[in-house]
Amino acid sequence: MLRTLRPILERHPWRRRYSSTSLRKVIVDGIKATGPIPLATYMQLCLSHPTHGYYMSSANDIFGTRGDFVTSPEISSVFGEILGVWFMYQWMNKRTMPIRLVEMGPGRGVLMNDILGASTFKTRRRQTITLCSKGQFALEWHDTIDEIKPNADVFTMVVAHEFFDALPFHLIERTEQGWQEILVALADETPDQLRYVLAPQPTAASTLLGLSSPRFLKLAIGSRLEVSPVSFKTMRSLGSLVAGNPGCGLIIDYGDAKPSSGSFRVRCSSSIAASLRNQNQAFKNHQIVDPFSAPGASDLTANVDFGYLTEAIADLVPVHGPLAQGLFLERMGLHERLQALARKVPNAENLLATAERLVDPNGMGAQYKVLGFGGGQSTEEVWPFITPKE
């Protein structure tokens, strides 16, 4: 028998507002046939099911102010320009080399366009347009990172913005028996609704997840962890692109340098947000939604463990950070760039206000982190990931 855990968000009335989606039936029928499923499987189905997944359906307007969430590049083009300046600085020592820019994720191309808009890349962007029209420039799309091979003849720049937080994760709990996985099961009272249950005993998979980082070994009985092996594997593939080859990368996402027991990515009042801390969340039209309420109709996300990403590549390339997004942008000259732009545009106040959201210490400036890798020598700190000297 499975030991039932208290369903999350039980205290809130909107917890029970479930929507009948096509994917819900697929998931419910699957659980009825084979039993409870890992949270990673549930998340993968919700986001990537071939016909009903959130990212796979043309009915979902995902990005931008009319979509379900707004990302930093959508808020201000200055964000991408600042990233472009960082990449440009790393490339300067290899400036005779051609550039290969690899962007991870399903966005609208806004970030890549803004990175290419950084001053030194403007000529290259114009060249790109010319070369594309003549068929001499390769613009490629890949389904997996493993399709992109290391190349010593180009300077590879990798950027992943709000990418890792959408990768499936497993939820495990340390018990007296060992690490046991928390699964998604059907509710007893309403079989078409979903809840969390604890697997009856450790499995090989849950044990391996609990042993996959030395940091996890120190955690007490009762501790819960979100662990994403697919994030570890993907990060290692990214590191391999620049390991021993010219290149560098930036990972920007919501999270911290420590493991989390759940996501905290909500759009709601502070009182509800506080009660939902360390719980997996979903968004719909910038509002908080129960992750089980409408499978396939809302984005699911989880905190990124930057410590786990660092461990994935620490033996391959130099790793820098993570650094709070606000500090990264300020050290890279965000305010100076804004002042220069404010003198040239008519809506300067709006420009400054929107850009300030990126560095807000009570919001995106602290909640988002930036992790750099590659660039410089193995023992060399890279700006702005500099440790202050006491």
Buried (B, 14 or more C-beta within 10 A) or exposed (E): EEEEBEBBBEEBEEBEEBBEBEBBEBBBEBBEEEEBBBBBBBBBBBBBBEEBBBBBBEEBEBBBEEBBBBBBBBBBBBBBBBBBBBBBBBBEEEEEBEBBBBBBBEBBEBBBBBBBBBEBBEEBBEEBEEBEEEEEEEEEEEEEBEEBEEBEEBBBBBBBBBBBBBBBBBBBBBBEEBBBBBBBBBBEEEEEBBBBBBBEEBBEBBBEBBEBBEBBEEBEEEBBBBBBBBBBEBBBBBBBBBBEBBBBBBBBBBBBBEBBBBBBBBBBEEEBBEEBEEBBBBBBEEEBBBBBBBBBBBBBBBBBBBBBBBBBBEEBBBBBBBBBBBBBBBBBBBBEBBEEBBEEEEEBEEBBEBBBBBBEEEBBBBBBBBBBBBBBEEEEEBBBBEEEEE
